[in-house]
Amino acid sequence: MGKVSGVVLLVGLCLGAILAMLLVPSSRPEPSSVAVAASNAEAMTIEADPVESSTPSSSAAPGSPVPSRSADPGEPPESVDAAALPDLVPGGQVSVVVYDRTAKKSTVSLKSERSYTSASLVKLLIALEALQAGTPSATVQRMLSVSDDDIASRLWTALGGPAIVTKWATRIGLGGTRPPEDPGRWGDTRITAADIAKIYRYLLEQVSAGTRATIMRALGGATENGSDGIRQYFGIPDGAGDLPWSIKQGWACCRGSRILHSSGVVGKDDRYIVVVLTSQPTSTTYPGAGRRVTDVVKALLPALDPA
């Protein structure tokens, strides 16, 4: 019995020790698969580049700031700081309108009602009158694509001069557009960026298909140099990158300032109407003034990219 009791006691002690090892947790437990995943996620968050997400997180806390982005994928993804645009035209004046034809609203507007000398932008109104009067399409297209002043002067004289501006300003609703004080100087017509944007909307949305095709084909085929030798690819052509464009440019000097305007449509299906009007110091060269207009257009690119 003594030996048996001893054996039983020894077996009991061994079983107790084994049971204790199984029941008492280790002081250095192995991490669970959930803990490992959480740890790795934290490490990736810390090591990632600090770039703010372009879309709000669904897990963001209520009231926490999220990047400014329209919920509608058809809206421009970023806003443009219009207040900073004048810094790109030192010593001068600049007015800007970007109109999104898909969203049906202006997405950028700066001093849109400020008055400027039109230079060749008035040729858009001359073209409308000329086509209505039966002028050959080829003549109108050349006037626009190479900004031919001789053709513009002939049509201006033949079709009523200042009455052209008055007629079309009334028809389109151009509140800031006025004929020139000197009836013979069509380039001194007064315009605003808001009114030029309205002219493009009228061209794209209200005129006959034939008139629209004639004018827009000319604007899409604008040559790099105008008929006077001035390079007219400043602004939209130089600044819009790979985006498709159609343009009517304007330039004039030197009745108190150097005028350079870039206007037209940018993007697929002529989505964006872009108007940049500038009045710059006469001491600025045409190339230098043109680069400033181009810089303004480049600053507008975030509003011209629907992606």
Phi, psi and chi 1 to 4 in degrees:
 res  aa     phi    psi   chi1   chi2   chi3   chi4
   1 MET       -  -39.6  -70.8  -65.4  -68.0      -
   2 GLY   -61.4  -43.2      -      -      -      -
   3 LYS   -66.8  -41.6  -69.5 -177.5  178.7 -179.3
   4 VAL   -61.7  -43.2  172.9      -      -      -
   5 SER   -62.6  -39.2  -61.4      -      -      -
   6 GLY   -64.0  -41.6      -      -      -      -
   7 VAL   -64.7  -43.6  170.3      -      -      -
   8 VAL   -60.4  -42.1  171.4      -      -      -
   9 LEU   -63.9  -42.0  178.4   60.1      -      -
  10 LEU   -64.4  -43.3  179.2   60.2      -      -
  11 VAL   -62.7  -39.4  169.9      -      -      -
  12 GLY   -63.0  -42.5      -      -      -      -
  13 LEU   -63.9  -39.9  -69.1  173.9      -      -
  14 CYS   -65.2  -44.2  -70.0      -      -      -
  15 LEU   -62.8  -37.1  -69.8  174.4      -      -
  16 GLY   -65.0  -41.2      -      -      -      -
  17 ALA   -64.7  -41.8      -      -      -      -
  18 ILE   -64.0  -42.7  -67.4  171.6      -      -
  19 LEU   -63.1  -38.5 -177.3   62.0      -      -
  20 ALA   -64.1  -40.1      -      -      -      -
  21 MET   -63.8  -34.8  -68.3  174.8   62.4      -
  22 LEU   -75.1  -32.7  -66.0  174.0      -      -
  23 LEU   -90.5  -29.3  -65.7  178.7      -      -
  24 VAL   -86.1  122.2  177.1      -      -      -
  25 PRO   -67.1  149.3   24.9  -33.6      -      -
  26 SER   -69.9  151.3  170.0      -      -      -
  27 SER   -75.7  -13.9   59.9      -      -      -
  28 ARG  -130.2   76.3  -65.3  176.3   59.8   85.4
  29 PRO   -69.0  151.4   27.5  -34.8      -      -
  30 GLU   -72.8  136.8  -68.3  -65.9  -37.6      -
  31 PRO   -67.9  146.9   25.0  -33.1      -      -
  32 SER   -75.0  166.0   67.6      -      -      -
  33 SER   -62.9  -32.7   59.4      -      -      -
  34 VAL   -65.6  -43.5  173.5      -      -      -
  35 ALA   -64.2  -39.0      -      -      -      -
  36 VAL   -63.1  -44.2  169.9      -      -      -
  37 ALA   -62.3  -43.0      -      -      -      -
  38 ALA   -63.7  -41.3      -      -      -      -
  39 SER   -63.5  -43.5  176.1      -      -      -
  40 ASN   -64.6  -39.7  -71.7  -16.3      -      -
  41 ALA   -62.1  -41.9      -      -      -      -
  42 GLU   -63.8  -41.5 -178.6  179.4    7.4      -
  43 ALA   -63.2  -40.5      -      -      -      -
  44 MET   -66.9  -36.4  -73.6 -171.8  -69.4      -
  45 THR   -65.8  -40.6  -59.7      -      -      -
  46 ILE   -68.9  -39.3  -66.9  171.3      -      -
  47 GLU   -85.0  -15.7  -66.4  171.7    2.4      -
  48 ALA   -68.2  155.1      -      -      -      -
  49 ASP   -62.7  141.5  -67.3  -26.0      -      -
  50 PRO   -78.9   65.7   30.8  -36.1      -      -
  51 VAL  -104.0  127.3  177.6      -      -      -
  52 GLU   -70.9  136.1 -168.6  173.1   40.6      -
  53 SER   -61.4  144.6  171.1      -      -      -
  54 SER   -81.9   -9.5   60.5      -      -      -
  55 THR  -128.1  142.5   54.0      -      -      -
  56 PRO   -62.5  143.1  -17.5   29.2      -      -
  57 SER   -81.0  137.7  170.2      -      -      -
  58 SER   -69.5  -16.6   59.7      -      -      -
  59 SER   -97.7    6.6   61.5      -      -      -
  60 ALA   -63.6  144.4      -      -      -      -
  61 ALA   -66.7  145.9      -      -      -      -
  62 PRO   -56.3  133.0  -23.2   32.7      -      -
  63 GLY    86.0   -6.6      -      -      -      -
  64 SER   -75.4  144.3   61.8      -      -      -
  65 PRO   -68.2  143.9   25.8  -34.0      -      -
  66 VAL  -129.0  157.5  -64.3      -      -      -
  67 PRO   -58.7  146.7  -21.1   31.0      -      -
  68 SER   -76.1  111.6  176.0      -      -      -
  69 ARG  -156.0  133.5 -176.7 -178.5  177.3   96.0
  70 SER   -66.9  143.8  170.8      -      -      -
  71 ALA   -70.9  -21.6      -      -      -      -
  72 ASP   -85.6  117.5 -177.1   -9.5      -      -
  73 PRO   -63.1  -13.1   22.2  -32.9      -      -
  74 GLY   -84.4   -6.0      -      -      -      -
  75 GLU   -87.6  153.6  -63.2  -79.0  -23.3      -
  76 PRO   -57.8  139.0  -23.3   33.8      -      -
  77 PRO   -78.1  -20.3   28.6  -34.8      -      -
  78 GLU  -136.8  158.3  -60.8 -179.5   41.8      -
  79 SER   -97.4  161.2   60.9      -      -      -
  80 VAL  -111.7  135.8  171.7      -      -      -
  81 ASP   -79.4   87.7 -176.5    5.8      -      -
  82 ALA   -61.4  -31.7      -      -      -      -
  83 ALA   -64.3  -21.1      -      -      -      -
  84 ALA   -88.4  -11.0      -      -      -      -
  85 LEU   -64.2  -38.2  -63.0  177.8      -      -
  86 PRO   -57.9  -25.6  -27.6   37.1      -      -
  87 ASP   -63.8  -20.6  -66.5  -20.3      -      -
  88 LEU   -82.9   -8.4  -58.6  175.4      -      -
  89 VAL  -126.8   68.1 -171.2      -      -      -
  90 PRO   -61.1  134.3   21.0  -31.8      -      -
  91 GLY    78.0    1.4      -      -      -      -
  92 GLY  -126.6 -166.6      -      -      -      -
  93 GLN  -125.0  147.7  -64.2 -179.9  -29.3      -
  94 VAL  -142.6  138.1   58.3      -      -      -
  95 SER  -128.4  143.8  -65.6      -      -      -
  96 VAL  -140.0  140.9  174.0      -      -      -
  97 VAL  -137.9  131.8  168.4      -      -      -
  98 VAL  -120.2  120.4  174.8      -      -      -
  99 TYR  -114.6  124.6 -177.8   83.8      -      -
 100 ASP   -93.8  111.1 -176.6  -20.5      -      -
 101 ARG   -73.1  -19.5  -63.8  177.1   59.8 -126.4
 102 THR   -78.0  -46.9  -61.8      -      -      -
 103 ALA   -78.6  -14.8      -      -      -      -
 104 LYS    59.9   47.5  -59.8 -173.1 -174.5  -49.1
 105 LYS  -162.1  159.4   65.1 -179.9 -179.0  179.9
 106 SER   -78.4  127.5  -66.4      -      -      -
 107 THR  -100.5  -17.7   55.3      -      -      -
 108 VAL  -138.4  133.7 -178.6      -      -      -
 109 SER  -149.5  125.9 -178.6      -      -      -
 110 LEU  -138.4  117.2  171.2   69.0      -      -
 111 LYS    48.3   45.5  -55.1  -67.3 -175.3 -177.8
 112 SER   -67.9  -16.5   64.5      -      -      -
 113 GLU  -102.5    4.1  -57.6  -64.3  -19.9      -
 114 ARG   -69.0  139.2  176.0 -178.9  -80.3  161.0
 115 SER   -89.6  137.8 -179.6      -      -      -
 116 TYR  -135.5  158.2  -67.2   81.4      -      -
 117 THR   -68.6  135.0  -62.4      -      -      -
 118 SER   -73.5  -30.1   70.7      -      -      -
 119 ALA    51.7 -134.6      -      -      -      -
 120 SER   -80.2   -2.2  -72.8      -      -      -
 121 LEU   -64.4  -24.3  -63.8 -165.8      -      -
 122 VAL   -65.7  -15.8   72.1      -      -      -
 123 LYS   -61.9  -21.0  -69.4  173.0 -176.4  172.7
 124 LEU   -62.6  -41.5  -66.9  170.2      -      -
 125 LEU   -73.2  -38.1  -61.0 -177.5      -      -
 126 ILE   -60.8  -39.8  -62.6  174.6      -      -
 127 ALA   -63.4  -42.9      -      -      -      -
 128 LEU   -60.1  -45.1  -73.9  169.9      -      -
 129 GLU   -66.8  -40.2 -177.5   66.9   17.9      -
 130 ALA   -64.5  -44.0      -      -      -      -
 131 LEU   -67.1  -36.4  -69.0  172.3      -      -
 132 GLN   -65.5  -31.3 -171.5  175.4   81.0      -
 133 ALA   -84.7   -1.2      -      -      -      -
 134 GLY    90.7   14.3      -      -      -      -
 135 THR   -62.6  137.9  -56.9      -      -      -
 136 PRO   -54.2  138.1  -27.0   35.5      -      -
 137 SER   -57.4  -37.3  -64.6      -      -      -
 138 ALA   -61.6  -36.7      -      -      -      -
 139 THR   -66.6  -45.4  -60.4      -      -      -
 140 VAL   -65.1  -41.5  173.4      -      -      -
 141 GLN   -63.9  -39.5  -72.5 -176.5  -33.9      -
 142 ARG   -66.6  -41.6  175.5  170.0  175.1   79.1
 143 MET   -55.7  -38.8  175.7 -174.5   69.3      -
 144 LEU   -83.7  -45.8  -64.9  173.6      -      -
 145 SER   -69.6  -36.8   62.4      -      -      -
 146 VAL  -108.4    7.8  -57.5      -      -      -
 147 SER    51.3   55.1 -156.4      -      -      -
 148 ASP   -76.5  111.5 -167.7  -56.2      -      -
 149 ASP   -71.2  -34.0  -69.1  -12.8      -      -
 150 ASP   -63.9  -44.3  -69.2  -21.5      -      -
 151 ILE   -62.9  -43.8  -66.0  175.9      -      -
 152 ALA   -59.5  -41.9      -      -      -      -
 153 SER   -65.2  -41.3  -65.5      -      -      -
 154 ARG   -64.4  -44.9  -68.7 -160.4  -55.9  -90.5
 155 LEU   -68.3  -37.9  -67.1  174.7      -      -
 156 TRP   -58.2  -47.0  177.1  -96.2      -      -
 157 THR   -68.2  -43.0  -59.9      -      -      -
 158 ALA   -72.9  -27.1      -      -      -      -
 159 LEU  -106.6    7.7  -60.6  175.0      -      -
 160 GLY   117.2   -2.2      -      -      -      -
 161 GLY    59.1 -125.6      -      -      -      -
 162 PRO   -56.2  -26.5  -26.1   35.5      -      -
 163 ALA   -62.6  -25.9      -      -      -      -
 164 ILE   -61.0  -46.6  -62.6  171.7      -      -
 165 VAL   -65.5  -46.3  175.8      -      -      -
 166 THR   -60.6  -45.1  -57.8      -      -      -
 167 LYS   -60.7  -51.3  170.0 -176.2  173.1  178.7
 168 TRP   -76.7  -28.3  -70.5   97.4      -      -
 169 ALA   -63.7  -39.5      -      -      -      -
 170 THR   -68.8  -44.4  -60.1      -      -      -
 171 ARG   -65.5  -41.9  179.0  169.1  -61.9 -175.9
 172 ILE   -86.7  -22.7  -59.0  172.9      -      -
 173 GLY    87.7   47.5      -      -      -      -
 174 LEU   -93.9   94.4  -50.7  177.8      -      -
 175 GLY   -70.0  -22.5      -      -      -      -
 176 GLY  -109.7   11.7      -      -      -      -
 177 THR  -100.1  129.6  -60.9      -      -      -
 178 ARG  -135.4  146.3  -59.8  -75.7 -176.2  -86.7
 179 PRO   -64.2  160.0  -16.3   29.3      -      -
 180 PRO   -69.0  149.9   27.4  -35.9      -      -
 181 GLU   -64.8  -39.6  -67.3 -176.0    3.9      -
 182 ASP   -90.7  110.5 -178.2  -18.5      -      -
 183 PRO   -56.6  -23.3  -23.2   33.5      -      -
 184 GLY   -87.0   -8.1      -      -      -      -
 185 ARG  -105.6   80.4  -65.0 -177.1   61.3   87.1
 186 TRP   -58.9  -30.1   48.0  -99.0      -      -
 187 GLY   -70.4  -10.2      -      -      -      -
 188 ASP   -93.1    8.5  -74.4  -11.8      -      -
 189 THR   -54.3  141.8  -63.3      -      -      -
 190 ARG   -94.7  134.6  -55.9  -59.5  -62.9 -175.2
 191 ILE  -136.7  170.1   59.8  167.6      -      -
 192 THR  -133.1  160.4   66.5      -      -      -
 193 ALA   -63.6  -37.8      -      -      -      -
 194 ALA   -61.7  -40.2      -      -      -      -
 195 ASP   -70.1  -38.7  -78.8   -2.7      -      -
 196 ILE   -63.6  -39.7  -64.0  -60.2      -      -
 197 ALA   -60.8  -38.0      -      -      -      -
 198 LYS   -65.7  -36.9  -73.7 -178.3 -179.1  178.5
 199 ILE   -61.4  -43.5  -67.1  173.1      -      -
 200 TYR   -64.9  -40.1  -80.1  102.2      -      -
 201 ARG   -61.9  -40.5  -69.5 -178.9   61.9 -170.9
 202 TYR   -62.7  -44.7 -177.0   80.3      -      -
 203 LEU   -61.5  -40.7  -74.5  171.3      -      -
 204 LEU   -84.6  -21.5  -66.5  167.1      -      -
 205 GLU  -122.1  -16.3  -60.6  165.7    7.4      -
 206 GLN  -127.6  -26.3  -62.8 -172.4   48.2      -
 207 VAL   -75.7  169.6  -58.6      -      -      -
 208 SER   -65.6  158.0   68.5      -      -      -
 209 ALA   -60.3  -37.6      -      -      -      -
 210 GLY   -66.0  -44.9      -      -      -      -
 211 THR   -63.3  -44.3  -65.9      -      -      -
 212 ARG   -61.4  -44.9  177.7  167.9   53.9 -105.8
 213 ALA   -63.2  -41.7      -      -      -      -
 214 THR   -63.0  -47.6  -64.9      -      -      -
 215 ILE   -71.9  -45.4  -67.6  177.9      -      -
 216 MET   -70.3  -30.2  -64.3  -50.0  -62.9      -
 217 ARG   -64.7  -38.6 -172.8  178.7  -61.4  118.9
 218 ALA   -66.8  -42.3      -      -      -      -
 219 LEU   -69.5  -34.1  -57.4 -171.4      -      -
 220 GLY   -72.9  -21.3      -      -      -      -
 221 GLY  -105.0   22.4      -      -      -      -
 222 ALA   -56.4  132.6      -      -      -      -
 223 THR   -79.6  160.1   57.8      -      -      -
 224 GLU   -65.8  -35.9 -177.4  167.5    1.9      -
 225 ASN  -115.0  141.8  -64.6  -44.8      -      -
 226 GLY   -76.3  174.3      -      -      -      -
 227 SER   -63.5  -21.5   61.8      -      -      -
 228 ASP   -91.4    3.8   62.2   -2.5      -      -
 229 GLY    92.0   -8.7      -      -      -      -
 230 ILE   -72.7  133.9  -64.6  -65.5      -      -
 231 ARG   -71.7  124.7 -175.9  177.1 -176.4  -84.5
 232 GLN  -111.5   21.9   61.7  171.6  -17.4      -
 233 TYR   -96.1   17.3  -86.7    9.6      -      -
 234 PHE   -71.7  165.5   60.2   88.0      -      -
 235 GLY    74.6 -118.7      -      -      -      -
 236 ILE   -59.5  -51.5  -67.8  171.2      -      -
 237 PRO   -59.6  -44.1  -24.8   36.1      -      -
 238 ASP   -76.3  -25.4  -79.1  -13.2      -      -
 239 GLY  -100.5  -15.4      -      -      -      -
 240 ALA   -87.5    1.2      -      -      -      -
 241 GLY    63.7 -130.6      -      -      -      -
 242 ASP   -88.0    0.1  -65.9  -28.3      -      -
 243 LEU   -70.0  139.4  -64.9  171.2      -      -
 244 PRO   -67.8  149.6   23.4  -32.7      -      -
 245 TRP  -148.3  159.3   50.4 -100.5      -      -
 246 SER  -138.4  135.9  -60.0      -      -      -
 247 ILE  -135.2  154.1   56.4  164.5      -      -
 248 LYS  -132.1  120.2 -176.2   68.5 -158.3   83.0
 249 GLN  -104.0  163.4  -48.8  -75.9   72.5      -
 250 GLY  -143.4  141.9      -      -      -      -
 251 TRP  -152.4  146.2   57.4   90.5      -      -
 252 ALA  -163.8  152.2      -      -      -      -
 253 CYS  -163.2  147.1 -166.7      -      -      -
 254 CYS  -142.4   64.0  -69.7      -      -      -
 255 ARG   -88.5   66.6  -66.7  162.4   63.1   87.5
 256 GLY    96.7  -21.1      -      -      -      -
 257 SER  -162.3  167.5   63.2      -      -      -
 258 ARG  -102.7  121.4 -172.3  179.0  -62.6  -81.3
 259 ILE   -98.3  127.0  -61.8  -65.6      -      -
 260 LEU  -137.6  120.3  -88.8   87.4      -      -
 261 HIS  -122.1  142.7  -55.2  -38.3      -      -
 262 SER  -128.4  124.2 -174.4      -      -      -
 263 SER  -142.4  154.9   73.8      -      -      -
 264 GLY   159.4 -160.3      -      -      -      -
 265 VAL  -122.2  145.5  -68.2      -      -      -
 266 VAL  -134.2  142.3  176.3      -      -      -
 267 GLY    99.7  170.0      -      -      -      -
 268 LYS   -61.7  136.2 -177.0 -179.9  178.7 -178.6
 269 ASP    59.1   30.3  -61.1  -36.6      -      -
 270 ASP    53.8   44.2  -60.5  -29.9      -      -
 271 ARG   -65.2  -43.3  174.8  170.7  175.3  173.4
 272 TYR  -108.1  127.9  -59.3  101.6      -      -
 273 ILE   -92.1  125.4  -64.4  169.8      -      -
 274 VAL  -123.2  127.1  179.1      -      -      -
 275 VAL  -131.2  122.3 -177.7      -      -      -
 276 VAL  -127.2  112.2  177.6      -      -      -
 277 LEU  -108.8  134.5  -51.7 -176.9      -      -
 278 THR  -137.2  147.0   71.2      -      -      -
 279 SER  -124.3  117.9  173.2      -      -      -
 280 GLN  -123.1  161.8  -55.6 -170.9   40.7      -
 281 PRO   -58.8  144.3  -23.4   33.5      -      -
 282 THR   -66.1  -18.3   56.0      -      -      -
 283 SER   -72.2  -13.8   58.5      -      -      -
 284 THR   -80.7  135.1  -52.7      -      -      -
 285 THR   -75.5  162.3   63.4      -      -      -
 286 TYR   -58.3  -48.2  -89.2  123.8      -      -
 287 PRO   -60.5  -41.7  -25.4   36.1      -      -
 288 GLY   -65.8  -43.4      -      -      -      -
 289 ALA   -64.6  -37.4      -      -      -      -
 290 GLY   -63.1  -38.9      -      -      -      -
 291 ARG   -64.0  -34.3  -76.2 -168.6  -67.5  -88.8
 292 ARG   -66.9  -40.9  -67.4  175.5  176.9 -179.8
 293 VAL   -63.6  -39.7  179.0      -      -      -
 294 THR   -62.0  -41.3  -62.2      -      -      -
 295 ASP   -61.1  -37.1  -72.8  -16.7      -      -
 296 VAL   -64.5  -44.8  172.9      -      -      -
 297 VAL   -62.4  -41.6  172.8      -      -      -
 298 LYS   -60.9  -35.8  -72.4 -179.8  177.7  178.5
 299 ALA   -68.5  -19.5      -      -      -      -
 300 LEU   -87.6   -8.6  -61.1  175.0      -      -
 301 LEU   -55.2  -37.0  -72.8  179.1      -      -
 302 PRO   -58.2  -26.0  -27.0   36.6      -      -
 303 ALA   -87.5   -2.3      -      -      -      -
 304 LEU  -112.3   12.6  -54.9  178.2      -      -
 305 ASP  -121.7  106.2 -178.5    5.6      -      -
 306 PRO   -79.2   -3.6   31.2  -35.4      -      -
 307 ALA   -72.2      -      -      -      -      -
